[in-house]
Amino acid sequence: MKLLIVHGYEPSGHATVARALEACAKARGLDALRVNISADYHPVLGPAVARGYLALISRAPRLWDLVYDNPLVARAANLWRGVYGGLAGGRLEGRLADIAPDAVVCTSAPPMAAILEARARLRARWPVAAVITDYRAHRYWLEPRADLYLTATTDAADALVARGVSRASVRATGIPLHPAFAESPDAAEARHELGLIGGAPVVLVSGGSRGLGGVEEAVDALVKSLPTARLLVLCGSNKALYDRLRVRSRSISAFPILEPTRMRRLMAAADLLVGKAGGVTCAEALAAGLPMVIFHPLPGQEAGNAEFLLSREAVALARSPAELGAVVEDLLLSGGIESLRRRSKALGRPDSGAQAIDAILALRP
């Protein structure tokens, strides 16, 4: 089976999930090809959309809250789909015809719209699967021509059905993760590799793929409340943040974007994760059984992720730097971290990548 996996701009959770699916597919002996539609077919428009989105969520979060999952915006997006596909000048259709996939998987809504438009113009019959990378499914995903939706939870699946998607077209497989998250590295070995000697608490601080979400505020608060703790800080593609933190203190270790195996070992070494509520970060932490304190979730989809996980008591929440220090200190010192670990692990889907591939393979006639 030839599987084409399509995502949008990177770095992003959408791209991380696409890579995870590629790894899972190849582990099963499938012919998998991953394509960044923004870079390959919309080299001007794709990055412009990404920059606009990042500017909106960082400078005008309330405006993004109004735009996110808005029915009027969804209707406008439907009108834009034909234009979006047409701006590729036929390159997308030509590439799809050359690849001749047996199935196409999309981890972001705009690329899925472009792929479906191209399929219609080609009069092709290969199925298209949508992989939703957050814990709630917004209405921009709704597309009657899609053949399969993979969701993080049964709640998200039920929400799609309530919005008109056929029940037979939805599978709750979890957010697909790299095969590394199906493994269970030894915590002591992982700490030894990182030079973490002694019994000091280890806190992993994540800003997602782009190093966003008040990372330095979180570091400041943790240094103040837990001066003996070791902080492992994930800076993503934010080089300025990485450059500042890597020379700040011997108790702080800063990391750029990491390969999944390395990320899994850092999670094994940590006692706790502090970070914004990106869908992939949350899914990885749950799969690793790593307790999480959500801090500064971005508006829209991340706020929805936080709301879902809090409703299951699978994470803790800190609304300010002062509260973050108090929450983390209380979890580490009171023993409450173990009950949080059990609840988070119960929601984890370490085999989600394999489950997603099974559902996609079932699309074959």
SERO-4910 file (N, C-alpha, C, O; in steps of 0.05 Angstrom, whole numbers):
BEGIN
 pado doro    nc1    nc2    nc3   cac1   cac2   cac3    cc1    cc2    cc3    oc1    oc2    oc3
  Met    A     17    -24      0      0      0      0     18     25      0     36     27     16
  Lys    A     12     43    -18     26     69    -19     10     90     -5    -12     97    -13
  Leu    A     22    100     17      8    119     34     21    147     32     45    150     36
  Leu    A      5    167     24     14    194     23      4    209     48    -20    210     53
  Ile    A     23    221     63     16    235     87     22    264     83     44    272     77
  Val    A      1    281     86      3    309     79     -1    326    104    -20    322    119
  His    A     16    346    108     13    365    130     18    393    120     26    397     97
  Gly    A     14    412    138     19    440    131     45    450    141     65    436    141
  Tyr    A     46    475    150     71    488    158     84    473    181     72    458    196
  Glu    A    110    478    183    125    466    205    146    486    215    154    504    200
  Pro    A    156    483    240    148    461    259    120    466    269    111    489    273
  Ser    A    106    444    275     79    446    286     71    418    295     84    398    288
  Gly    A     50    416    311     40    391    320     30    374    296     32    350    296
  His    A     19    388    275      9    374    251     33    359    238     30    336    229
  Ala    A     56    373    236     79    361    224     90    338    241     99    317    230
  Thr    A     90    341    267     99    320    285     82    295    282     93    273    281
  Val    A     56    298    280     39    275    277     43    262    249     42    237    247
  Ala    A     48    278    229     53    267    202     79    250    203     79    228    191
  Arg    A     99    259    217    124    244    219    119    218    235    130    197    228
  Ala    A    102    220    256     96    196    272     82    175    255     88    152    256
  Leu    A     63    184    238     49    165    221     67    153    200     65    130    194
  Glu    A     85    170    190    105    159    170    122    137    183    126    116    171
  Ala    A    131    142    208    148    122    221    132     96    227    142     74    223
  Cys    A    107     99    235     90     76    241     84     60    216     84     36    216
  Ala    A     79     75    194     73     61    169     97     46    159     95     23    150
  Lys    A    121     58    160    145     45    150    152     21    168    163      1    159
  Ala    A    146     23    194    150      0    212    133    -24    204    140    -47    211
  Arg    A    111    -18    191     93    -40    182    100    -49    153     86    -65    142
  Gly    A    121    -38    142    129    -45    115    114    -31     93    115    -40     70
  Leu    A    100     -9    100     84      5     79    102     25     65    122     34     76
  Asp    A     95     32     41    108     52     25     96     79     32     74     86     23
  Ala    A    109     94     50     98    119     60    114    143     51    139    143     51
  Leu    A    100    163     41    113    188     32     99    211     47     75    214     47
  Arg    A    116    229     59    105    252     73    111    277     58    133    281     48
  Val    A     91    295     55     93    319     40     84    343     56     63    342     69
  Asn    A    100    364     56     92    390     68     79    406     46     93    418     29
  Ile    A     53    407     46     39    421     24     45    451     23     45    463      1
  Ser    A     49    463     46     55    492     47     81    498     33     83    516     17
  Ala    A    102    482     40    129    488     28    130    479     -1    143    493    -17
  Asp    A    118    457     -8    121    446    -35    103    458    -56    110    460    -79
  Tyr    A     78    467    -47     59    475    -67     48    504    -62     36    516    -80
  His    A     53    514    -38     45    542    -33     68    556    -18     65    563      5
  Pro    A     92    559    -30    115    569    -16    112    598     -6    127    606     12
  Val    A     94    613    -18     89    640     -9     65    641     10     66    652     32
  Leu    A     43    629      0     18    630     16     20    615     42     11    624     63
  Gly    A     32    591     41     34    574     65     48    588     88     36    590    110
  Pro    A     73    597     85     86    611    107     71    637    115     72    644    139
  Ala    A     58    650     96     43    675    103     20    668    122     15    683    141
  Val    A      6    646    116    -16    638    133     -5    631    161    -17    638    181
  Ala    A     18    616    162     29    609    188     37    633    204     32    635    228
  Arg    A     50    653    191     58    677    205     34    692    215     34    703    237
  Gly    A     13    693    199    -12    707    208    -24    694    232    -33    707    250
  Tyr    A    -25    667    232    -36    652    254    -20    657    280    -31    663    301
  Leu    A      7    656    278     23    659    301     21    688    312     21    692    336
  Ala    A     19    707    294     16    735    303    -10    739    317    -12    753    337
  Leu    A    -31    726    306    -58    729    318    -59    717    346    -69    730    364
  Ile    A    -49    693    350    -51    680    376    -33    693    397    -39    692    421
  Ser    A    -11    706    388      7    718    407      0    747    413      5    757    436
  Arg    A    -11    762    394    -16    790    397    -45    797    402    -52    817    414
  Ala    A    -63    780    392    -92    785    394   -106    759    401   -123    751    385
  Pro    A   -100    747    424   -113    721    430   -143    722    432   -156    703    426
  Arg    A   -154    745    441   -183    746    443   -196    745    415   -217    734    411
  Leu    A   -183    757    396   -193    756    368   -192    728    358   -211    719    344
  Trp    A   -171    713    364   -169    685    355   -192    669    368   -203    651    356
  Asp    A   -198    675    393   -221    661    406   -247    665    391   -263    647    389
  Leu    A   -250    689    379   -274    695    364   -274    680    337   -295    671    327
  Val    A   -250    678    325   -248    665    299   -249    635    301   -260    622    283
  Tyr    A   -237    624    322   -235    595    325   -262    582    326   -280    589    342
  Asp    A   -266    561    309   -291    546    308   -315    563    304   -337    557    314
  Asn    A   -312    584    288   -334    603    282   -348    594    257   -335    591    236
  Pro    A   -375    591    257   -389    581    234   -387    600    210   -387    591    187
  Leu    A   -386    627    215   -384    646    193   -357    643    179   -354    644    155
  Val    A   -336    640    196   -309    636    185   -307    610    170   -294    608    149
  Ala    A   -321    589    181   -320    563    167   -333    565    139   -323    553    120
  Arg    A   -354    580    137   -367    584    110   -348    599     91   -346    592     68
  Ala    A   -334    619    102   -315    634     85   -292    616     77   -282    617     54
  Ala    A   -284    598     95   -262    579     89   -270    561     66   -254    554     49
  Asn    A   -295    553     66   -305    535     44   -303    549     17   -295    536     -3
  Leu    A   -309    575     16   -306    590     -9   -277    593    -17   -271    594    -41
  Trp    A   -259    593      2   -231    598     -3   -217    572    -14   -196    574    -26
  Arg    A   -229    549     -9   -216    524    -16   -209    522    -46   -187    514    -53
  Gly    A   -228    530    -63   -222    528    -91   -199    547    -99   -183    540   -116
  Val    A   -199    571    -87   -177    590    -93   -151    578    -84   -131    580    -98
  Tyr    A   -151    567    -60   -126    555    -48   -115    534    -66    -90    533    -71
  Gly    A   -132    517    -77   -122    496    -95   -113    508   -121    -93    499   -132
  Gly    A   -128    527   -131   -121    539   -157    -95    553   -157    -81    554   -178
  Leu    A    -87    565   -134    -61    579   -133    -37    561   -137    -15    571   -142
  Ala    A    -41    535   -134    -19    517   -138    -13    513   -168      7    501   -175
  Gly    A    -30    524   -185    -26    523   -214    -25    495   -226    -11    490   -245
  Gly    A    -39    476   -214    -40    449   -224    -17    432   -214    -17    408   -220
  Arg    A      2    443   -199     25    427   -190     16    404   -172     26    382   -173
  Leu    A     -4    410   -154    -13    390   -135    -26    367   -150    -19    344   -144
  Glu    A    -43    372   -169    -56    351   -184    -35    334   -199    -37    309   -200
  Gly    A    -16    348   -211      5    333   -225     21    315   -207     28    293   -214
  Arg    A     28    325   -184     44    309   -165     27    285   -155     38    263   -152
  Leu    A      2    290   -149    -15    268   -140    -18    247   -162    -18    223   -156
  Ala    A    -21    255   -186    -23    236   -208      3    219   -211      2    195   -216
  Asp    A     26    232   -207     52    218   -208     55    198   -185     64    176   -189
  Ile    A     47    206   -161     49    189   -138     30    165   -139     38    143   -132
  Ala    A      6    170   -149    -15    150   -150    -18    135   -124    -14    111   -122
  Pro    A    -25    150   -103    -27    137    -76    -51    118    -75    -70    120    -90
  Asp    A    -49    100    -55    -72     83    -49    -90     96    -29   -114     90    -27
  Ala    A    -79    114    -13    -94    130      7    -78    154     14    -54    154     12
  Val    A    -93    176     21    -80    201     30    -89    207     58   -113    205     64
  Val    A    -70    215     75    -76    222    103    -69    251    107    -47    259    100
  Cys    A    -87    267    118    -82    295    123    -83    301    153   -102    293    166
  Thr    A    -62    314    163    -61    320    192    -68    349    198    -64    359    220
  Ser    A    -77    364    177    -85    392    181   -109    397    162   -110    386    141
  Ala    A   -127    414    171   -152    418    156   -148    432    129   -159    422    109
  Pro    A   -132    454    127   -129    466    100   -117    448     79   -127    448     57
  Pro    A    -96    433     85    -86    414     65   -107    393     57   -108    385     34
  Met    A   -123    385     76   -144    365     69   -163    377     49   -171    363     30
  Ala    A   -170    402     53   -188    415     34   -176    416      6   -189    411    -14
  Ala    A   -150    423      5   -136    424    -21   -134    397    -34   -138    394    -59
  Ile    A   -129    376    -18   -126    349    -29   -153    340    -40   -154    327    -61
  Leu    A   -175    345    -26   -201    337    -35   -209    351    -61   -222    339    -78
  Glu    A   -202    377    -63   -207    391    -88   -192    379   -111   -202    376   -133
  Ala    A   -166    372   -105   -150    360   -126   -160    333   -134   -161    326   -158
  Arg    A   -169    317   -114   -180    291   -121   -205    293   -139   -208    278   -158
  Ala    A   -222    313   -133   -245    317   -150   -237    325   -179   -250    315   -198
  Arg    A   -217    342   -182   -209    350   -208   -196    327   -224   -198    325   -248
  Leu    A   -182    309   -209   -169    286   -222   -189    263   -226   -183    245   -241
  Arg    A   -213    265   -214   -232    244   -214   -220    217   -204   -225    196   -215
  Ala    A   -204    221   -183   -191    198   -171   -209    185   -151   -229    196   -143
  Arg    A   -202    161   -142   -219    146   -124   -204    138    -98   -216    126    -80
  Trp    A   -179    146    -94   -166    139    -70   -179    153    -46   -187    177    -47
  Pro    A   -181    139    -23   -193    151      1   -176    172     14   -151    171     12
  Val    A   -189    190     28   -175    211     43   -183    209     73   -207    209     79
  Ala    A   -163    208     90   -167    206    119   -158    232    132   -137    242    126
  Ala    A   -174    241    151   -167    265    167   -158    256    195   -172    241    208
  Val    A   -135    266    203   -125    260    230   -125    286    247   -110    304    241
  Ile    A   -142    286    267   -146    310    283   -127    310    306   -126    290    322
  Thr    A   -110    330    309    -87    330    327    -93    345    353    -74    352    367
  Asp    A   -118    349    360   -125    361    386   -148    344    398   -158    326    385
  Tyr    A   -155    351    423   -175    335    437   -203    342    430   -222    329    439
  Arg    A   -206    364    415   -233    371    406   -231    377    376   -211    387    367
  Ala    A   -252    371    361   -252    374    332   -268    400    325   -292    401    329
  His    A   -254    420    314   -267    444    306   -281    440    279   -275    421    264
  Arg    A   -299    459    273   -316    455    249   -301    459    223   -312    452    202
  Tyr    A   -277    470    223   -262    473    198   -254    446    186   -247    444    163
  Trp    A   -256    425    203   -250    398    193   -274    386    177   -270    367    162
  Leu    A   -297    397    181   -321    384    169   -320    385    139   -319    406    127
  Glu    A   -320    362    127   -319    359     98   -332    333     90   -322    311     95
  Pro    A   -355    335     77   -370    310     70   -356    291     52   -363    268     51
  Arg    A   -335    300     37   -321    283     19   -299    266     32   -289    248     20
  Ala    A   -292    272     57   -272    257     71   -282    229     77   -306    225     83
  Asp    A   -265    209     76   -273    181     79   -270    171    108   -283    152    116
  Leu    A   -252    184    123   -246    174    150   -237    197    167   -221    214    158
  Tyr    A   -246    198    192   -236    217    212   -224    201    235   -237    183    246
  Leu    A   -200    208    243   -188    196    267   -186    217    288   -175    239    284
  Thr    A   -198    212    312   -199    231    333   -184    222    358   -177    199    360
  Ala    A   -179    241    375   -164    235    400   -180    219    420   -170    202    434
  Thr    A   -206    224    420   -224    212    441   -251    205    429   -258    214    407
  Thr    A   -266    189    444   -293    183    436   -311    208    438   -330    211    423
  Asp    A   -304    226    456   -319    252    458   -317    267    432   -337    278    422
  Ala    A   -292    269    422   -288    284    397   -302    270    374   -313    283    356
  Ala    A   -302    243    374   -316    228    353   -346    234    354   -359    238    334
  Asp    A   -357    234    379   -386    239    382   -393    268    373   -414    272    361
  Ala    A   -375    286    378   -380    314    369   -381    316    339   -397    331    328
  Leu    A   -364    302    325   -364    302    296   -391    290    286   -403    300    267
  Val    A   -399    268    298   -424    255    290   -448    274    294   -466    276    278
  Ala    A   -447    289    317   -468    308    322   -469    330    302   -490    343    298
  Arg    A   -446    336    288   -445    356    268   -449    345    240   -446    360    220
  Gly    A   -457    320    238   -466    309    212   -447    289    199   -454    279    178
  Val    A   -424    283    212   -406    263    201   -418    235    206   -428    230    228
  Ser    A   -416    218    187   -426    190    190   -410    176    212   -386    177    213
  Arg    A   -425    162    230   -412    147    251   -393    126    240   -372    121    252
  Ala    A   -399    115    217   -382     94    205   -355    106    195   -337     91    190
  Ser    A   -354    132    193   -330    145    182   -311    156    204   -292    170    198
  Val    A   -317    150    229   -302    161    252   -290    139    269   -304    120    275
  Arg    A   -264    142    276   -251    123    294   -236    139    315   -221    158    308
  Ala    A   -239    132    340   -224    145    362   -199    129    368   -200    111    385
  Thr    A   -178    136    354   -153    121    357   -133    134    375   -112    122    382
  Gly    A   -138    159    384   -118    175    398   -102    191    379   -101    185    355
  Ile    A    -89    212    388    -71    228    371    -47    211    365    -33    202    383
  Pro    A    -41    206    339    -20    187    332      8    196    342     16    219    338
  Leu    A     22    178    355     48    183    366     69    165    353     62    144    342
  His    A     93    174    354    116    159    343    119    133    359    112    132    382
  Pro    A    128    111    346    132     86    360    148     88    385    146     70    402
  Ala    A    165    108    388    182    111    412    164    113    437    173    106    459
  Phe    A    140    123    434    123    127    457    108    102    465     93    101    485
  Ala    A    112     80    450    102     54    459    122     40    476    117     18    487
  Glu    A    146     52    479    167     40    495    166     52    524    153     73    528
  Ser    A    180     39    542    181     49    570    210     50    579    219     32    593
  Pro    A    224     72    573    252     74    581    255     74    612    237     84    626
  Asp    A    277     64    622    282     64    650    288     93    660    306    106    648
  Ala    A    274    102    681    278    129    690    306    134    700    318    155    695
  Ala    A    317    115    715    344    118    727    365    120    704    383    137    706
  Glu    A    362    103    684    381    104    662    379    131    647    399    143    639
  Ala    A    354    140    643    350    165    628    362    188    644    374    206    632
  Arg    A    360    188    670    372    210    686    402    208    685    416    229    684
  His    A    413    184    686    442    181    685    453    192    659    474    205    659
  Glu    A    439    186    636    448    196    610    449    227    610    466    238    597
  Leu    A    431    239    625    430    269    626    448    281    647    448    305    650
  Gly    A    461    264    662    478    274    684    463    284    708    472    301    723
  Leu    A    438    274    711    421    282    733    427    263    757    415    242    759
  Ile    A    445    272    774    454    256    797    441    266    822    439    290    826
  Gly    A    432    247    840    420    255    865    390    254    863    379    246    843
  Gly    A    377    263    884    348    260    886    333    286    881    309    287    888
  Ala    A    345    306    869    331    331    864    309    327    844    312    311    826
  Pro    A    286    340    848    264    337    828    272    347    801    288    366    798
  Val    A    261    334    781    267    341    753    241    350    739    222    335    739
  Val    A    240    374    729    217    385    717    223    391    688    242    405    681
  Leu    A    206    381    670    208    386    641    190    409    634    166    408    641
  Val    A    201    430    622    185    453    614    184    454    584    205    455    571
  Ser    A    159    455    573    156    454    544    142    478    533    122    487    544
  Gly    A    153    489    511    139    510    496    129    500    469    124    517    452
  Gly    A    127    474    466    117    463    441    138    466    419    162    471    424
  Ser    A    130    462    394    149    461    372    161    489    366    182    490    353
  Arg    A    148    510    376    158    537    370    167    552    395    173    576    393
  Gly    A    168    539    418    178    552    442    160    574    452    170    595    460
  Leu    A    134    570    451    115    591    459    103    584    487    109    563    498
  Gly    A     86    602    497     71    596    521     84    604    547     81    589    567
  Gly    A     98    626    548    108    636    574    130    618    586    130    614    610
  Val    A    148    607    569    168    589    579    186    602    599    191    590    620
  Glu    A    196    626    594    214    639    613    200    647    639    211    646    660
  Glu    A    174    654    637    159    659    661    157    634    678    160    635    703
  Ala    A    153    612    665    151    586    680    178    580    693    179    571    716
  Val    A    200    584    678    226    578    689    232    596    713    241    586    734
  Asp    A    226    621    711    230    640    734    215    631    758    225    631    781
  Ala    A    189    623    754    173    615    777    183    590    789    183    587    814
  Leu    A    193    571    773    202    545    784    229    549    798    234    536    819
  Val    A    246    566    788    272    571    801    267    583    828    281    578    848
  Lys    A    247    600    830    241    614    855    229    595    876    236    595    899
  Ser    A    210    578    867    196    561    886    211    535    892    208    523    913
  Leu    A    227    525    873    242    500    876    271    504    868    280    495    847
  Pro    A    286    518    884    314    525    877    332    501    873    353    504    860
  Thr    A    325    478    884    343    455    881    335    437    857    349    418    850
  Ala    A    313    444    844    303    427    822    321    430    797    334    451    793
  Arg    A    322    409    781    335    411    754    313    415    734    293    401    733
  Leu    A    317    435    716    297    442    696    307    434    668    329    442    660
  Leu    A    292    418    654    298    411    627    278    427    609    254    422    610
  Val    A    288    445    593    271    464    579    271    459    549    292    460    537
  Leu    A    248    453    538    244    448    509    238    474    495    216    485    499
  Cys    A    257    483    479    254    509    466    243    508    438    238    528    425
  Gly    A    240    484    427    230    481    399    248    496    380    272    495    382
  Ser    A    235    509    361    250    524    340    257    552    349    268    568    333
  Asn    A    251    560    374    256    587    384    286    589    392    293    585    415
  Lys    A    302    596    373    331    597    378    339    619    398    357    615    414
  Ala    A    325    641    397    331    663    416    327    653    445    343    658    463
  Leu    A    305    639    449    299    628    476    320    607    483    330    607    506
  Tyr    A    327    590    465    348    570    470    375    583    478    388    574    497
  Asp    A    382    603    463    408    616    468    408    630    495    429    630    509
  Arg    A    386    641    503    385    654    530    386    633    553    400    637    572
  Leu    A    371    612    550    369    593    572    393    575    575    399    566    597
  Arg    A    407    568    553    428    548    555    452    559    570    469    543    578
  Val    A    454    585    574    477    596    588    468    609    615    484    622    628
  Arg    A    443    604    622    433    619    646    442    607    672    451    621    690
  Ser    A    440    580    675    446    568    701    453    538    697    443    526    678
  Arg    A    470    527    714    476    499    712    452    481    719    452    458    713
  Ser    A    432    493    733    409    477    740    388    476    717    368    462    719
  Ile    A    394    490    695    376    492    672    389    480    648    411    488    641
  Ser    A    377    460    636    387    449    611    367    455    589    344    447    590
  Ala    A    376    469    568    358    477    546    362    459    523    385    449    517
  Phe    A    340    453    508    341    435    485    327    447    462    306    460    465
  Pro    A    338    444    437    323    452    413    303    431    406    296    414    423
  Ile    A    293    431    381    274    410    372    288    382    374    311    379    366
  Leu    A    274    363    386    286    336    391    272    315    374    249    317    368
  Glu    A    287    294    368    276    270    356    258    256    376    263    259    400
  Pro    A    238    241    367    219    229    386    232    211    407    224    210    430
  Thr    A    252    195    399    265    177    418    278    193    440    277    185    464
  Arg    A    291    215    433    303    233    454    282    245    471    285    247    496
  Met    A    260    254    459    238    266    475    227    246    495    221    253    518
  Arg    A    223    221    486    213    200    504    231    196    528    222    191    550
  Arg    A    257    197    523    276    193    545    276    216    565    279    212    589
  Leu    A    273    241    555    270    264    573    245    261    590    246    268    614
  Met    A    223    252    578    199    248    593    202    226    614    190    228    636
  Ala    A    218    206    608    223    185    627    240    195    651    236    187    674
  Ala    A    257    214    645    275    225    666    260    245    685    268    249    708
  Ala    A    239    257    675    225    279    690    205    268    710    193    247    706
  Asp    A    201    284    731    179    279    750    153    292    742    131    282    749
  Leu    A    155    313    726    132    330    720    137    346    695    160    353    689
  Leu    A    116    351    680    118    368    656    102    394    661     79    393    670
  Val    A    113    416    654     99    442    655     99    452    626    120    454    613
  Gly    A     75    460    616     75    470    589     47    478    580     27    472    594
  Lys    A     45    490    557     20    496    545      6    471    535     19    450    534
  Ala    A    -19    473    528    -35    449    523    -36    441    494    -58    437    483
  Gly    A    -13    440    481    -12    430    453    -22    401    452    -15    386    470
  Gly    A    -37    394    431    -48    367    430    -27    346    431    -30    326    445
  Val    A     -5    349    416     16    328    415     31    327    441     36    305    451
  Thr    A     38    350    453     52    350    479     35    335    500     45    319    515
  Cys    A      9    341    501     -8    328    520    -10    298    515     -8    282    534
  Ala    A    -13    291    490    -15    262    483     11    247    490     10    225    501
  Glu    A     34    260    485     59    247    492     62    244    522     71    223    532
  Ala    A     55    265    537     57    263    566     39    242    577     47    226    595
  Leu    A     14    240    568     -5    220    577      6    192    571      4    174    587
  Ala    A     16    188    547     27    162    539     51    154    556     54    130    562
  Ala    A     67    174    564     90    168    581     83    166    610    100    159    626
  Gly    A     58    171    617     50    172    645     64    194    661     70    191    684
  Leu    A     69    216    647     83    239    660     62    260    669     49    272    652
  Pro    A     59    265    695     40    285    704     46    312    692     69    320    688
  Met    A     25    327    686     28    353    672     14    375    686     -9    372    696
  Val    A     27    398    688     14    423    697     12    442    673     33    449    662
  Ile    A    -12    448    665    -16    466    642    -12    495    651    -23    504    671
  Phe    A      3    509    635     10    537    640      9    553    614     22    546    595
  His    A     -7    575    613     -9    592    590    -17    576    564     -3    578    544
  Pro    A    -39    562    565    -48    549    539    -56    571    519    -67    591    527
  Leu    A    -49    566    494    -57    585    473    -88    584    470   -100    563    476
  Pro    A   -100    605    460   -129    605    456   -138    586    435   -121    576    419
  Gly    A   -163    580    434   -174    563    413   -170    534    420   -180    524    441
  Gln    A   -156    519    403   -153    490    406   -139    482    432   -146    462    444
  Glu    A   -119    498    440   -104    490    465   -122    495    490   -121    479    509
  Ala    A   -138    516    489   -156    520    511   -176    497    513   -184    488    534
  Gly    A   -184    487    489   -202    464    489   -189    438    499   -201    423    513
  Asn    A   -163    435    492   -148    412    503   -147    413    533   -152    393    547
  Ala    A   -141    437    544   -139    440    573   -165    434    586   -166    421    607
  Glu    A   -187    445    575   -213    441    586   -220    411    587   -231    401    607
  Phe    A   -215    397    566   -221    368    565   -205    353    586   -216    337    602
  Leu    A   -179    357    587   -162    342    606   -167    349    635   -165    332    652
  Leu    A   -174    375    640   -182    382    667   -208    369    676   -212    362    699
  Ser    A   -226    366    656   -252    353    663   -247    324    671   -264    312    685
  Arg    A   -225    312    662   -219    284    669   -200    283    692   -191    261    700
  Glu    A   -193    306    704   -174    308    726   -147    294    719   -134    283    736
  Ala    A   -139    296    694   -115    283    684    -91    302    684    -68    294    681
  Val    A    -96    328    689    -75    348    690    -82    368    712   -104    368    723
  Ala    A    -62    384    720    -67    407    738    -64    432    721    -54    432    699
  Leu    A    -73    454    733    -73    480    719    -61    502    737    -68    503    761
  Ala    A    -44    519    725    -34    542    739    -40    567    722    -33    568    699
  Arg    A    -53    587    734    -62    610    719    -43    633    719    -46    653    705
  Ser    A    -22    632    736     -3    653    739     24    641    747     25    618    756
  Pro    A     46    656    744     72    646    752     73    639    782     84    618    790
  Ala    A     60    656    799     60    650    828     45    624    833     53    608    850
  Glu    A     22    621    820      6    596    824     21    572    813     19    550    824
  Leu    A     36    576    791     52    553    780     72    543    801     73    519    805
  Gly    A     87    561    813    106    552    833     93    537    856    103    517    865
  Ala    A     70    548    865     56    535    887     45    508    880     47    489    895
  Val    A     33    506    856     21    480    847     43    459    844     39    436    853
  Val    A     65    466    831     86    446    826     99    438    853    103    414    858
  Glu    A    104    457    870    115    450    896     97    432    912    106    413    924
  Asp    A     71    438    912     52    421    927     51    393    915     50    374    930
  Leu    A     50    390    889     49    364    877     74    347    884     72    323    890
  Leu    A     97    359    883    122    345    887    126    337    917    137    316    923
  Leu    A    116    355    934    122    351    963    100    336    978    104    325    999
  Ser    A     75    338    967     53    326    981     47    297    974     32    283    988
  Gly    A     59    288    952     53    261    943     29    260    924     22    239    914
  Gly    A     16    283    919     -7    284    901      0    278    873    -17    272    856
  Ile    A     26    279    867     35    274    839     29    245    831     24    240    807
  Glu    A     28    226    849     23    198    842     -5    193    833    -10    178    814
  Ser    A    -25    206    846    -52    203    837    -56    216    810    -71    207    793
  Leu    A    -43    239    806    -44    252    780    -31    235    758    -41    233    736
  Arg    A    -10    222    765      4    204    746    -15    181    738    -16    174    714
  Arg    A    -29    169    757    -47    147    751    -70    156    732    -77    142    713
  Arg    A    -81    180    738   -104    189    721    -94    196    693   -108    191    673
  Ser    A    -70    208    691    -60    216    665    -53    191    648    -59    189    625
  Lys    A    -41    171    662    -33    147    647    -57    131    638    -56    118    617
  Ala    A    -79    133    653   -104    119    644   -115    130    618   -129    116    604
  Leu    A   -109    155    612   -118    168    587    -98    165    564   -105    170    541
  Gly    A    -74    156    571    -53    154    551    -59    133    530    -71    112    535
  Arg    A    -49    138    505    -52    120    483    -24    115    470    -20    126    448
  Pro    A     -7    101    483     20     97    472     21     83    445     40     86    430
  Asp    A      0     68    439     -1     53    413    -19     67    393    -28     55    374
  Ser    A    -23     93    397    -42    108    380    -33    108    351    -49    108    332
  Gly    A     -7    110    346      3    110    318     -4     84    304    -13     85    281
  Ala    A      0     62    317     -6     36    305    -36     33    301    -45     22    281
  Gln    A    -52     43    320    -81     42    318    -91     58    294   -109     50    279
  Ala    A    -78     82    290    -85     98    267    -79     84    240    -95     85    222
  Ile    A    -56     72    239    -49     57    214    -68     34    209    -76     30    186
  Asp    A    -77     20    230    -97     -1    226   -122     10    214   -134     -2    196
  Ala    A   -132     33    224   -157     45    214   -153     54    185   -172     51    169
  Ile    A   -130     64    178   -125     73    151   -124     49    132   -135     50    110
  Leu    A   -111     28    141   -109      4    124   -137     -8    118   -141    -20     97
  Ala    A   -155     -4    137   -182    -15    134   -197     -1    111   -219    -10    103
  Leu    A   -187     22    102   -199     36     80   -196     21     53   -211     27     34
  Arg    A   -177      3     52   -172    -11     27   -196    -27     19   -208    -40     37
  Pro    A   -204    -28     -6   -227    -44    -15   -222    -73    -11   -240    -90    -18
***
